[in-house]
Amino acid sequence: MTDDTQVAEPIEDLATDSVEATEDQAAAAEPGVLKPILIVKRNGAETDEVFIVNNPCVIGRFDPTVGPIDIDLGSMPEGVYVSRKHAKIFEDGGVWKIADLGSSNGTFILTNDFEKVDEAELSDGIEIALGNARFIFRLS
């Protein structure tokens, strides 16, 4: 006779894994198809931290009361400035866009100046900020 008893982990202890990959992995996902990624930017430079963006993609910090999100920034140092459901990236008629989801610290497009946006189009290489977390949006 075998013991089929299993111990379940409490929901609070389960990790919510974001889709994190290298740029090479993101580019190899589907040959010939441009796949959007977010490259983390720190101290003015791009890092090797990369998040694959699915369509649609909710970005924020996991919280059991809010539920799962697609990209969890809770483990990043800058994550304390990111709302639980901060922003959504999605494709609309062949155009990639970002929409703020009512965040506390705002969603910004960084061109020559900071521009706080409710919704904006994203192009390859544009820098975005969610609170204090900065990213480069790439189509790879």
JOBEL-V153573 format. One record per backbone hydrogen bond with DSSP energy under -0.5 kcal/mol. CO is the residue of the C=O (numbers start at 0). NH is the residue of the N-H. Records with the same first field share a line. If there is no record, write none. Layout:
# JOBEL-V153573
CO->NH / NH
This chain:
# JOBEL-V153573
1->3
5->7
9->12 / 13
10->13
14->16
17->19
18->51
20->49
21->25
22->26
23->27
24->28
25->28
29->32
31->33
32->34
33->35
34->139
35->52
36->137
37->39 / 50
38->135
39->46
40->133
41->44
44->41
47->49
48->39
49->20
50->37
51->53
53->55
56->88
57->69 / 70
58->85 / 86
59->72
62->65 / 66
66->62
69->18 / 71
70->59 / 72
72->75
75->78
76->79
77->80
78->81
82->85
83->60
85->100 / 102
86->58
87->98
88->55 / 56
89->96
91->94
94->91
95->121
96->89
97->119
98->87
105->130
106->116
107->109 / 128
108->110 / 114
109->126
112->110
114->108
117->99
119->97
122->125
125->136
126->109
127->134
128->107 / 130
129->132
131->133
132->129
133->40
134->127
135->38 / 137
136->124
137->36 / 139
